[in-house]
C-alpha cells in the first residue's frame, strides 16, 4: 500500500444523495414524470376493452335474429363487419397500450439501476466493509427486476382486467337480463377481497424470505468464485460445495413455501370465476327454458361471465406479483435510505497539501463494532515535501492510518490537522483530489490502458497518458500494444483486465 501526496486534479466524491426515499415512494416520482405516457396507455387499454365487451351483445342480437327467423343477408353482413371491427379495434388498441406500458417498465428498470449505482458511489467504506459484492448485486438483478415486473404487469393487467369486468357488468345491466340473475352470477366474485386479505401477508412474508435467501446465495457464489484459487490449493472443493449447497437449499425451501401459498391463491380465484359460470349456465338456462329471458340474452350473459373468468385469473396473478415485489420494494427502500457519506461536521474548508503540514496528535481509533483499538495514541508530523515511510507488521494499522487521512473513516475530532485545520472540517473533494492512493490489492478496470492510467482525470490528453509508462519503466511493454491507448479505436483497443495485464504493463508499480 502506497500513499502519494500531493497530486493536483482528480474527481470529487459523489454528494447530495436522496437517502430518505421510502419503499412506497419508489414508483411515484417515475410515474409522475411519465404521467402522459401512462395516461395514454391506460386510455388505449380501456378503449380496447370497451370494444371487446361489445362483442357478446352483438352475438346475442344475432342469436335472437336467428331464433326469430328474420335475419337477412344484409343484417348478417352487418353483424359480421361489426364483429370484425371490434376484434381489430381490441387488438390494435390493446397492443399499443400494453407495448407502451412494457416499454416504460424497461425504462424504469434502467433508471432504478442507475439510481442504485449512484447511491452506492456515495456510501462510505464502513458500509462496504459490512456488505458482500454478491449481496449488492442481488439488488440490481433480483429486486429491481421484481419491481419492474410489478410495475409493467401490474398496471397492464390491472387496468385490462378491471376495465373488462366493469364493461361486462355494464353491458349486462344495459341489456334485458334481470338484475337478480346478474347478482346471483357475480356473487362468488365478491369473495375475492376476502381471499386477498387472508393471503396478502403470507405471500409478502414468504417473498421477503425468498429475496433474502437469493441475496445470500449470490454473496456465497461471489465468495466461492473469487476464492477458487485458494480452494484448489487446499483441495477444499467439497467443503466449498457443501457451503454453497446449503445456500441453494435455503432458496429451494423458501421458494417451495412461497409456491404453496401462491399456487393455492391463484387457483382459488379462477375457481370462483368457474363457479360463477356454472351458476350462469344453470340458473340462466332454467330462466331461458321458462321464457323469462331470451336465448340471445342467455348467450350474451354466458359470454360476459366467461369473459370475466380470464380477468379474474389475471387479477390473481397481479396480486401475487405485487405481494412478491413488496419484499423487493422494502429491500430497495431500506437500501436507498441508507445514509450516504456525509461529513461528521460542516466541511467547507480548503487545503493545499503542497504547502500545508499534516499533524497527528493523540490519534486512537477502533473500527465500528470492533472490540479493540487498531491505533492508539499516535503522534506524527509530516512537513511539506517530506517523504515518510511507515513500517509495521500485518494488522498494525498502517492501512487504517492512510484511510483516516483520506477520511474513508472519520477520525476523532482534533486528532488530525492539515495546515492547522481539523481534517474533519476540510471538504472531501478538496482533500481527496490531492491524494493518490495505491491500495494493496491491484485492480484494473475493464477499459483501455489509457483510461486506467488517467483514471483520476479522464479528460486528460493522450500525450501525458502515453508518457506515464516511461516513468513506470515499462515503455517497451506498453508500446507493444497497438492503439492500446486510444479508446474505441477501429482496430480494437486492448482491454485491460487483471488476469491478463496485471504485473506486465507496470512491473515496477
Secondary structure as the mmCIF struct_conf table of DSSP 4:
data_model
#
loop_
_struct_conf.conf_type_id
_struct_conf.id
_struct_conf.beg_label_comp_id
_struct_conf.beg_label_asym_id
_struct_conf.beg_label_seq_id
_struct_conf.end_label_comp_id
_struct_conf.end_label_asym_id
_struct_conf.end_label_seq_id
STRN STRN1 UNK A 2 UNK A 5
HELX_LH_PP_P HELX_LH_PP_P1 UNK A 12 UNK A 14
HELX_RH_3T_P HELX_RH_3T_P1 UNK A 23 UNK A 25
TURN_TY1_P TURN_TY1_P1 UNK A 26 UNK A 27
HELX_RH_AL_P HELX_RH_AL_P1 UNK A 28 UNK A 33
TURN_TY1_P TURN_TY1_P2 UNK A 34 UNK A 34
HELX_RH_AL_P HELX_RH_AL_P2 UNK A 35 UNK A 53
TURN_TY1_P TURN_TY1_P3 UNK A 54 UNK A 54
HELX_RH_AL_P HELX_RH_AL_P3 UNK A 55 UNK A 68
TURN_TY1_P TURN_TY1_P4 UNK A 69 UNK A 69
HELX_RH_AL_P HELX_RH_AL_P4 UNK A 73 UNK A 120
TURN_TY1_P TURN_TY1_P5 UNK A 121 UNK A 122
BEND BEND1 UNK A 123 UNK A 123
HELX_RH_AL_P HELX_RH_AL_P5 UNK A 125 UNK A 128
TURN_TY1_P TURN_TY1_P6 UNK A 129 UNK A 130
HELX_RH_AL_P HELX_RH_AL_P6 UNK A 133 UNK A 138
HELX_RH_PI_P HELX_RH_PI_P1 UNK A 139 UNK A 143
HELX_RH_AL_P HELX_RH_AL_P7 UNK A 144 UNK A 174
TURN_TY1_P TURN_TY1_P7 UNK A 175 UNK A 176
HELX_RH_AL_P HELX_RH_AL_P8 UNK A 179 UNK A 186
HELX_RH_3T_P HELX_RH_3T_P2 UNK A 187 UNK A 191
HELX_RH_AL_P HELX_RH_AL_P9 UNK A 192 UNK A 226
TURN_TY1_P TURN_TY1_P8 UNK A 227 UNK A 227
HELX_RH_AL_P HELX_RH_AL_P10 UNK A 228 UNK A 233
TURN_TY1_P TURN_TY1_P9 UNK A 234 UNK A 235
HELX_RH_AL_P HELX_RH_AL_P11 UNK A 237 UNK A 279
HELX_RH_PI_P HELX_RH_PI_P2 UNK A 280 UNK A 284
HELX_RH_AL_P HELX_RH_AL_P12 UNK A 285 UNK A 289
TURN_TY1_P TURN_TY1_P10 UNK A 290 UNK A 291
BEND BEND2 UNK A 292 UNK A 293
HELX_RH_AL_P HELX_RH_AL_P13 UNK A 295 UNK A 336
TURN_TY1_P TURN_TY1_P11 UNK A 337 UNK A 337
BEND BEND3 UNK A 338 UNK A 338
BEND BEND4 UNK A 344 UNK A 345
STRN STRN2 UNK A 349 UNK A 349
TURN_TY1_P TURN_TY1_P12 UNK A 353 UNK A 355
HELX_LH_PP_P HELX_LH_PP_P2 UNK A 356 UNK A 357
STRN STRN3 UNK A 358 UNK A 365
TURN_TY1_P TURN_TY1_P13 UNK A 368 UNK A 369
BEND BEND5 UNK A 371 UNK A 372
BEND BEND6 UNK A 374 UNK A 374
STRN STRN4 UNK A 375 UNK A 382
TURN_TY1_P TURN_TY1_P14 UNK A 384 UNK A 385
TURN_TY1_P TURN_TY1_P15 UNK A 394 UNK A 395
BEND BEND7 UNK A 396 UNK A 397
HELX_RH_AL_P HELX_RH_AL_P14 UNK A 398 UNK A 406
TURN_TY1_P TURN_TY1_P16 UNK A 407 UNK A 407
BEND BEND8 UNK A 408 UNK A 409
HELX_LH_PP_P HELX_LH_PP_P3 UNK A 410 UNK A 412
TURN_TY1_P TURN_TY1_P17 UNK A 413 UNK A 414
BEND BEND9 UNK A 415 UNK A 415
STRN STRN5 UNK A 416 UNK A 418
TURN_TY1_P TURN_TY1_P18 UNK A 419 UNK A 420
STRN STRN6 UNK A 421 UNK A 422
HELX_RH_3T_P HELX_RH_3T_P3 UNK A 423 UNK A 425
STRN STRN7 UNK A 426 UNK A 426
HELX_RH_AL_P HELX_RH_AL_P15 UNK A 428 UNK A 432
TURN_TY1_P TURN_TY1_P19 UNK A 433 UNK A 434
STRN STRN8 UNK A 435 UNK A 438
BEND BEND10 UNK A 440 UNK A 441
BEND BEND11 UNK A 446 UNK A 446
STRN STRN9 UNK A 447 UNK A 447
HELX_RH_AL_P HELX_RH_AL_P16 UNK A 449 UNK A 453
TURN_TY1_P TURN_TY1_P20 UNK A 454 UNK A 456
TURN_TY1_P TURN_TY1_P21 UNK A 458 UNK A 459
HELX_RH_AL_P HELX_RH_AL_P17 UNK A 462 UNK A 471
TURN_TY1_P TURN_TY1_P22 UNK A 472 UNK A 473
HELX_RH_AL_P HELX_RH_AL_P18 UNK A 475 UNK A 479
TURN_TY1_P TURN_TY1_P23 UNK A 480 UNK A 480
BEND BEND12 UNK A 481 UNK A 481
TURN_TY1_P TURN_TY1_P24 UNK A 482 UNK A 485
BEND BEND13 UNK A 486 UNK A 486
TURN_TY1_P TURN_TY1_P25 UNK A 487 UNK A 488
TURN_TY1_P TURN_TY1_P26 UNK A 490 UNK A 491
HELX_LH_PP_P HELX_LH_PP_P4 UNK A 493 UNK A 495
STRN STRN10 UNK A 496 UNK A 496
TURN_TY1_P TURN_TY1_P27 UNK A 498 UNK A 504
BEND BEND14 UNK A 505 UNK A 505
TURN_TY1_P TURN_TY1_P28 UNK A 507 UNK A 508
#
